[in-house]
Amino acid sequence: MKIQYIENKNSNLNLVFVSGGPGLSSLSFKPLVNLSDNFNLHFLDAMGTTSELKTEPNYSNLLEEIEDYISNISNVVLCGHSFGGIQAIDITSKINTNIIGLIVIGSPVTENAFKILNQNFDIELSQAHIDISKKLEDSPTNEIYKEWFFVYRDFYFNPKTSINSIKVITDDTVCVKSYSNAIAESATKEECLQSLKNLNIPKLFITGELDRVMPPSSAKHEADIGGFDLAVINDAGHFVHYEHPNETIELINNFLSKMGGKK
């Protein structure tokens, strides 16, 4: 794992960003860097993205490297996107006393959420979508993983701006091996979400109005189960924090200000 740490000497809150994919770096979180005006920021790049693989990037090992990193940090607020949000939910559900808040962005966890995701995935499926999925299955390389995201860009971003937004993935240093090894187990964490309901820490669930992975109705279902506050950002897709960073920063600032952070 590689970490970029931005210190704010006037804050005791540590906002730790956990990326999605699996196998994407923290690049999509970088537009939120102005949160460093108020908080300490930790951008985590999972093994295999901006650093070499030292072990198999399965779900357990990817989770362990996050847990190891935050174990000696106080006042942690985890902020995870998609797969990273599932990891953040998993870690927080273990009642780590140093985790004092949780922010999840567009993360499907329950059977209901994955059912809706799969239904949306099959809508308007073209031959190009079918072909690239077969290509990725047969030859799972990092470049083909990027190519797959490019073909599916309207699924992950606002279609009106997806041709520009997709650069956050095609310009990224990705790790398709993490996707291949970790994606299946990430769909088995419904009990972790349920266990958060009675955990007395602030929890915020953010999604985009146009998110086809986690549409607002599906996000409300997940938020209700886990005891989260829900926020929906207009005109945004699955990478809501990248497409609308200013709105995301405002939501996070307001959320963390209630926990003693600066607003």
C-alpha positions, -999 to 999 in steps of 0.1 A, spaced: 0 0 0 11 36 -7 -3 65 13 -4 102 8 -9 120 41 -18 157 43 -16 171 78 -37 197 94 -22 207 127 -54 223 139 -75 192 136 -76 159 155 -99 142 129 -83 118 104 -103 113 72 -91 81 55 -101 76 19 -106 40 7 -109 35 -30 -132 13 -51 -128 -10 -81 -116 -33 -67 -82 -22 -81 -84 15 -84 -61 40 -67 -72 71 -47 -71 93 -79 -109 99 -79 -107 113 -43 -80 139 -51 -106 166 -61 -116 165 -23 -81 177 -13 -95 210 0 -109 191 29 -73 194 42 -83 230 52 -102 214 81 -89 178 86 -60 154 83 -63 135 51 -51 100 42 -53 88 6 -48 51 5 -36 34 -27 -42 -4 -24 -15 -28 -32 -10 -34 -69 -21 1 -79 8 25 -72 29 -1 -54 40 -36 -61 20 -66 -51 37 -84 -22 9 -109 -17 -23 -120 -33 -48 -91 -35 -78 -111 -23 -105 -95 -2 -89 -105 32 -55 -92 23 -68 -59 9 -88 -54 41 -59 -63 63 -36 -36 49 -62 -10 56 -68 -23 92 -30 -24 98 -26 12 86 -54 27 107 -47 6 138 -24 33 154 -43 63 142 -68 80 166 -101 96 157 -105 79 123 -133 87 99 -134 61 71 -146 74 37 -150 46 12 -163 46 -24 -181 16 -39 -159 -15 -31 -140 7 -7 -172 16 11 -179 -21 15 -145 -25 31 -151 5 53 -184 -10 65 -167 -43 72 -139 -27 92 -163 -4 112 -187 -32 120 -159 -48 141 -163 -19 165 -128 -5 163 -127 21 191 -105 45 171 -132 48 143 -155 76 152 -173 81 120 -181 65 86 -189 79 52 -199 56 24 -203 66 -13 -224 45 -36 -217 11 -20 -240 -19 -27 -240 -43 3 -273 -62 5 -288 -88 -17 -314 -62 -27 -288 -37 -38 -269 -62 -59 -302 -74 -75 -309 -38 -86 -273 -33 -97 -275 -64 -119 -308 -54 -134 -295 -19 -143 -263 -34 -157 -283 -54 -183 -304 -24 -195 -294 -13 -230 -266 -38 -232 -249 -35 -266 -227 -58 -285 -198 -37 -275 -206 -42 -238 -208 -80 -244 -176 -81 -264 -155 -62 -238 -168 -82 -209 -158 -114 -228 -124 -99 -236 -118 -90 -199 -129 -125 -188 -105 -141 -213 -76 -117 -209 -78 -99 -176 -50 -73 -180 -48 -38 -165 -52 -22 -199 -83 -43 -208 -97 -35 -173 -95 2 -183 -109 -5 -217 -139 -22 -200 -146 8 -178 -144 30 -209 -170 10 -228 -192 11 -196 -185 47 -189 -222 58 -191 -230 33 -164 -205 48 -139 -208 85 -148 -233 111 -159 -237 102 -196 -235 139 -206 -200 142 -193 -188 106 -191 -164 110 -220 -143 134 -199 -150 118 -165 -138 84 -176 -102 98 -177 -101 93 -139 -100 56 -146 -81 54 -180 -54 76 -165 -52 56 -133 -28 29 -123 -52 0 -119 -49 -36 -106 -71 -60 -124 -58 -88 -103 -75 -72 -73 -108 -71 -92 -105 -108 -102 -96 -119 -66 -118 -97 -44 -150 -88 -61 -169 -120 -53 -164 -118 -15 -173 -82 -14 -209 -92 -22 -212 -112 11 -211 -84 37 -248 -78 44 -244 -88 80 -217 -62 85 -241 -35 73 -268 -48 96 -245 -47 126 -239 -10 121 -275 -1 130 -268 0 167 -233 13 165 -235 48 180 -212 67 157 -222 92 130 -227 76 96 -233 92 62 -243 75 29 -238 96 -2 -251 87 -37 -256 104 -70 -290 111 -85 -280 93 -117 -260 64 -101 -270 31 -117 -249 11 -93 -265 26 -63 -297 46 -73 -312 68 -46 -340 42 -38 -315 15 -34 -292 38 -14 -321 46 10 -326 9 16 -289 4 25 -288 36 46 -319 25 66 -305 -9 73 -271 5 85 -285 36 104 -270 61 80 -280 96 71 -286 98 34 -275 125 9 -282 125 -28 -263 148 -51 -281 159 -83 -267 152 -118 -241 128 -105 -233 92 -113 -215 65 -94 -183 86 -90 -203 114 -74 -173 126 -54 -153 131 -86 -180 146 -107 -193 170 -80 -164 176 -56 -176 209 -42 -210 195 -32 -193 164 -17 -168 186 2 -197 206 16 -216 175 27 -185 160 44 -176 193 61 -211 196 75 -210 160 86 -177 162 103 -183 196 119 -209 179 141 -181 157 154 -159 186 166 -141 193 134 -140 227 118 -166 238 93 
